[in-house]
Amino acid sequence: MANTKSAQKEARKTAKRALHNRGVKTRLKTLTRKARTALEGDDAAAARKAVDEAVSAYDRAAKTNVVHKNKASRFKSTFNAALNAKS
């Protein structure tokens, strides 16, 4: 346990941030799953919408350092290539 007041506050902040980041990562996993299933399906418009939504979420997560910017870039590249191959 933290000994000083500032360390206690920092521990509270870290716990709060970790809880928020966990929710963001869960949402990213959900959107990734939706994008993959949409790409496997027949509807190109639904696939475009799902990929765009996931790409936007990855950009926001990378902006706040929840995921590394290179991971977000890799995801965007992979899914946009799959989308272009589908079209």
PyMOL commands that set and color helices and strands:
alter all, ss='L'
color gray80, all
select helices_A, chain A and resi 5-40+44-63+69-86
alter helices_A, ss='H'
color red, helices_A
deselect
rebuild
show_as cartoon
